[in-house]
Amino acid sequence: MKNKSIFKKISKFKFPIIMVILIIMVGTFVISGYMTYTKNYEKSINAYFDQNNIGDLWLKGDDFTVADLEKLRNMENINDAERFMRLTTRFLDNEEVKIETNFIETNNINKMEVFWGEEFTEIDHGIWINKEFAKKENLLIGDYITIKYQDHTLSEKIRGVINTPDHVGFSGDMYVYLDSGECCMEGAPFQNIVIDVDDYTLVDETITRILQELNVNEITKREDTEAYGSVKAEIERMNNELQIVIIATIVAAVLMLLIIEAYVIITFRKEYAKKLDVIKKAPKKEVKLIADILFGTVCFAILIANILGTICGGNYAIDRLKEKFVPDTFISPVEVLPSTEIILAIAIIIMAGIVSMQFIETKFGKKKWRK
């Protein structure tokens, strides 16, 4: 009977209780989900960039020779350098399709990640195409495709479907890679070089040395490239938004706990004012039990919301990474365990709940209410 009485009293203010629980659940869900999304996204992208050795410097010139390449490779703070030709060609089966066509000598920088097919080698004939090109044009391993540049055409067998770190996030772009020996124009100039440096903190000094030694039209640093720069800017934006989400959620949760605290006090005051004609002490144990039940419910709601938010946020991160054609092997699995920021945010909410419920208990355990 006593338990029924307690739950009957709680049911009198079920609406604000449900509202508080929902707000805290939604807030925790958003914090956990956004945190997991941001961290999984950043961790996966960084792993992909590191393992596939995204280039640190891009050089453009009129025509880089083998001697220029060797001079770069022997410079201080340069680990490796690669020449390549980049032409804009047309797909003969659909000349409206423009293709970024790269003729490379080696593939140690901006390494291809092969989804299907064979690894790239300099001695094999063939063409390696990006995943989106294959998907849009329904191309398969072993198919022959013909590309056109001015009056020149080149037909090659598809040896692999790939992605490269310098093309992450290029939605809709078509690009292909071939060995430089396959170039359809004899004597075509190597107008591009990509460089891998030993210590990126010394990159400005390295650029100065390059400009002193070589005739270079343009040098682009890694963070200024479209792929790397856009991804890092997106990660920075997500981290900034996350801080706002955490603060807003904590403030909203604390305010709602204070509102329900005030509602509980006012409700009890009115109830006892109607029943009592004289000053009488409110039942401390009963109020404590109600406070404990409410607080336990809130904590359970936070736990469930945290787990659901983490799973949903992690899965959303995986979907976003796949949209950018990041290989599955680099996508971090969803980690259900909360991170430090989530623990801190939830701890603040829980502390606010403890203070609020303790305040209710104190009010009714030690105060007397007049009619």
C-alpha positions in Angstrom: 0.0 0.0 0.0 2.8 2.3 0.9 4.5 1.8 -2.5 1.2 2.4 -4.3 0.8 5.6 -2.3 4.3 6.7 -3.3 3.8 6.0 -7.0 0.4 7.7 -6.8 2.0 10.9 -5.6 4.7 10.7 -8.3 2.0 10.2 -11.0 0.5 13.6 -10.0 3.4 15.4 -11.6 4.2 12.8 -14.3 4.1 15.4 -17.1 7.1 17.5 -15.9 8.9 14.3 -14.9 8.5 12.9 -18.4 9.5 16.2 -20.0 12.7 16.3 -17.9 13.6 12.7 -18.7 13.0 13.3 -22.4 15.0 16.5 -22.5 17.9 14.9 -20.7 17.7 11.8 -22.9 17.7 13.9 -26.1 20.6 16.0 -24.8 22.6 13.0 -23.9 21.7 11.4 -27.2 22.9 14.4 -29.1 26.2 14.7 -27.1 27.0 11.0 -27.4 26.0 10.8 -31.0 27.9 14.0 -32.1 30.9 13.1 -30.1 31.1 9.6 -31.6 30.5 10.9 -35.1 33.2 13.5 -34.8 35.8 11.2 -33.2 35.2 8.3 -35.5 35.3 10.5 -38.6 38.5 12.2 -37.5 40.2 9.0 -36.5 39.3 7.2 -39.7 40.4 10.1 -42.0 43.7 10.6 -40.2 44.5 6.8 -40.4 43.7 6.9 -44.1 45.9 9.9 -44.8 48.8 8.6 -42.7 48.9 5.0 -44.1 48.5 6.1 -47.7 51.1 8.9 -47.3 49.2 11.9 -48.5 51.5 14.4 -50.1 52.9 17.4 -48.2 53.8 19.7 -51.1 52.5 20.0 -54.7 54.8 21.6 -57.3 53.7 23.0 -60.7 56.1 23.9 -63.4 56.6 23.9 -67.2 58.4 20.5 -67.4 60.2 18.8 -64.5 63.2 16.7 -65.6 64.6 13.5 -64.1 67.5 15.7 -62.9 65.0 18.1 -61.1 63.5 15.1 -59.4 66.8 13.8 -58.2 67.8 17.2 -57.0 64.6 17.3 -54.9 65.1 13.9 -53.5 68.6 14.9 -52.3 67.4 18.0 -50.5 67.3 18.3 -46.7 63.9 17.4 -45.1 62.6 15.7 -48.3 61.9 12.0 -47.9 60.6 11.3 -51.5 59.3 13.1 -54.6 57.3 11.8 -57.6 56.7 13.3 -61.0 53.3 13.0 -62.7 51.4 14.3 -65.7 47.8 15.4 -65.2 45.5 15.8 -68.3 41.8 16.4 -68.6 40.5 13.8 -71.0 37.1 12.7 -72.3 35.4 9.3 -71.9 34.8 8.1 -75.5 31.6 6.3 -74.7 30.2 9.5 -73.2 32.2 12.6 -74.2 30.3 14.8 -71.7 32.2 13.0 -69.0 35.5 14.8 -68.1 38.2 12.6 -66.6 41.2 13.7 -64.6 43.9 11.5 -66.1 47.1 11.0 -64.1 50.2 9.4 -65.6 52.6 8.4 -62.8 56.0 6.9 -62.6 55.8 5.5 -59.0 53.1 5.3 -56.4 54.7 5.8 -53.0 53.0 9.2 -52.3 49.2 9.5 -52.4 49.1 5.7 -52.6 46.2 4.2 -54.3 43.8 2.2 -52.1 42.5 -0.7 -54.2 38.8 -1.6 -53.6 38.7 -4.3 -56.2 41.3 -5.6 -58.7 45.1 -5.5 -58.7 47.6 -3.3 -57.0 49.3 -0.7 -59.3 52.7 -1.6 -60.7 54.8 0.4 -63.1 55.5 -2.5 -65.4 51.9 -3.6 -66.0 49.7 -2.1 -68.7 46.2 -1.0 -67.8 44.2 1.7 -66.1 43.0 2.2 -62.5 39.8 4.1 -62.1 38.1 5.7 -59.1 35.1 4.1 -57.4 32.6 6.8 -58.4 33.6 6.6 -62.1 33.1 2.8 -62.0 29.7 3.2 -60.3 28.3 5.9 -62.5 29.4 4.3 -65.8 28.8 0.7 -64.7 32.4 -0.3 -65.3 33.9 -3.6 -64.1 37.3 -5.1 -63.7 38.5 -6.4 -67.0 36.4 -4.0 -69.1 38.2 -1.9 -71.7 37.7 1.9 -71.8 38.8 4.5 -74.3 39.8 8.0 -73.3 40.3 10.9 -75.6 42.7 13.9 -75.4 42.5 16.3 -78.3 43.2 14.1 -81.4 44.7 11.3 -79.3 42.9 8.2 -78.0 44.0 5.6 -75.6 42.3 2.2 -74.9 43.2 0.4 -71.7 41.9 -2.6 -69.7 40.6 -1.7 -66.2 43.0 -3.3 -63.7 41.6 -1.9 -60.5 39.0 0.3 -58.8 40.8 2.7 -56.4 40.7 5.8 -54.3 43.6 8.1 -53.3 44.0 10.4 -50.2 44.3 13.5 -52.3 40.8 12.9 -53.8 38.9 12.2 -50.5 35.6 14.1 -50.6 35.7 14.8 -54.3 32.0 13.9 -54.9 31.2 13.5 -58.6 34.8 13.7 -59.8 36.1 11.1 -62.3 39.8 10.3 -62.2 42.1 7.5 -63.5 45.7 6.5 -63.0 48.1 4.9 -65.6 51.8 4.3 -65.8 53.6 7.3 -67.5 54.7 5.0 -70.2 51.1 4.7 -71.4 50.8 8.4 -72.2 49.3 8.9 -75.6 51.4 12.0 -76.3 55.1 11.3 -77.0 57.3 13.8 -75.1 54.4 15.2 -73.0 55.8 17.4 -70.2 55.8 16.4 -66.5 54.3 19.6 -65.1 53.6 18.2 -61.6 55.6 16.9 -58.6 54.3 15.7 -55.3 56.7 15.7 -52.3 56.7 13.8 -49.0 58.7 15.7 -46.3 60.4 14.3 -43.2 59.4 17.0 -40.8 56.3 19.1 -41.7 57.1 21.8 -39.1 60.0 22.7 -41.3 58.0 22.8 -44.5 58.4 26.6 -45.0 62.2 26.3 -45.0 61.9 23.5 -47.4 59.8 25.6 -49.8 62.4 28.3 -49.7 65.2 25.9 -50.7 63.0 24.5 -53.5 62.4 27.9 -54.9 66.1 28.6 -54.8 67.1 25.4 -56.6 64.3 24.9 -59.2 62.2 26.8 -61.6 58.7 26.3 -60.0 55.5 28.2 -61.0 53.5 27.3 -58.0 53.8 25.4 -54.6 50.8 24.2 -52.7 51.1 23.0 -49.1 49.1 20.1 -47.8 46.6 22.1 -45.8 45.8 24.3 -48.8 44.8 21.4 -51.1 41.1 20.9 -51.7 40.9 17.4 -50.3 43.0 17.8 -47.1 41.9 21.3 -46.4 38.2 20.7 -46.8 38.3 17.6 -44.6 40.3 19.3 -41.8 38.0 22.3 -41.9 35.0 20.0 -41.6 36.5 18.3 -38.6 37.4 21.6 -36.9 33.8 22.8 -37.5 32.4 19.7 -36.0 34.6 20.0 -32.9 33.5 23.6 -32.4 29.8 22.6 -32.8 30.3 19.8 -30.3 31.4 22.2 -27.5 28.3 24.3 -28.1 26.1 21.2 -28.0 27.7 20.0 -24.7 27.2 23.4 -23.0 23.7 23.9 -24.3 22.7 20.4 -23.2 24.1 20.9 -19.7 22.4 24.3 -19.3 19.1 22.9 -20.6 19.3 19.8 -18.3 20.1 21.9 -15.2 17.3 24.4 -15.9 14.8 21.6 -16.4 15.9 19.9 -13.1 15.4 23.2 -11.3 11.9 23.6 -12.9 10.8 20.1 -11.8 12.2 20.8 -8.3 10.1 23.9 -8.0 7.1 22.1 -9.3 7.5 19.2 -6.8 7.9 21.7 -3.9 4.8 23.7 -5.0 2.7 20.6 -5.5 3.6 19.2 -2.1 2.9 22.5 -0.4 -0.5 22.7 -1.9 -1.2 19.0 -1.0 -0.2 19.3 2.7 -1.8 22.8 3.0 -5.2 21.2 2.1 -4.9 18.3 4.5 -3.4 20.0 7.5 -5.0 22.6 9.7 -2.0 23.0 11.9 1.7 23.3 11.4 3.1 19.8 10.8 6.3 18.4 9.6 6.3 16.8 6.1 7.2 13.1 6.0 11.0 13.0 5.3 11.3 9.3 4.4 8.5 9.6 1.9 9.9 12.6 0.2 13.4 11.0 0.1 12.0 7.9 -1.5 10.2 9.9 -4.1 13.4 11.9 -4.8 15.5 8.7 -5.1 13.0 7.1 -7.5 13.0 10.2 -9.7 16.8 10.5 -9.7 17.2 6.8 -10.5 14.8 7.1 -13.4 16.8 10.1 -14.8 20.1 8.3 -14.4 18.7 5.2 -16.2 17.4 7.5 -19.0 20.9 9.0 -19.4 22.5 5.6 -19.7 20.1 4.4 -22.4 20.4 7.7 -24.3 24.2 7.6 -24.1 24.3 4.0 -25.6 21.7 4.8 -28.3 23.4 8.2 -29.2 26.8 6.5 -29.4 25.6 3.8 -31.7 23.6 6.1 -34.0 26.4 8.7 -34.1 29.0 6.1 -34.9 26.9 4.6 -37.7 26.3 8.0 -39.1 30.0 8.6 -39.2 30.5 5.4 -41.1 27.9 6.4 -43.6 29.6 9.8 -44.1 33.0 8.2 -44.6 31.6 5.8 -47.2 30.1 8.8 -49.0 33.7 10.1 -49.3 34.8 6.7 -50.6 37.1 6.1 -47.6 38.0 2.3 -47.7 36.2 0.2 -45.1 39.6 -1.0 -43.6 40.2 2.5 -42.3 36.8 3.2 -40.8 37.0 2.9 -37.0 34.4 0.6 -35.4 31.7 2.3 -33.2 33.0 2.5 -29.6 30.0 2.4 -27.2 32.2 3.4 -24.2 31.8 7.2 -23.7 34.7 9.5 -24.0 36.0 11.9 -21.4 33.9 14.8 -22.7 30.7 12.8 -22.5 31.5 11.5 -19.0 32.2 15.0 -17.8 28.9 16.4 -19.3 26.8 13.5 -17.9 28.6 13.9 -14.5 27.6 17.6 -14.4 24.0 16.7 -15.2 24.0 13.9 -12.5 25.5 16.3 -9.9 22.8 18.8 -10.8 20.2 16.1 -10.2 21.7 15.1 -6.9 21.7 18.7 -5.7 18.1 19.2 -6.9 16.8 16.0 -5.3 18.7 16.7 -2.1 17.1 20.2 -2.0 13.7 18.7 -2.3 14.4 16.3 0.5 15.7 19.1 2.7 12.7 21.3 2.1 10.3 18.6 3.1 12.4 17.0 5.8 13.3 20.0 7.8 10.8 22.8 6.8 7.2 23.2 8.0 4.5 24.5 5.7 1.6 26.6 6.9 -1.9 26.3 5.5 
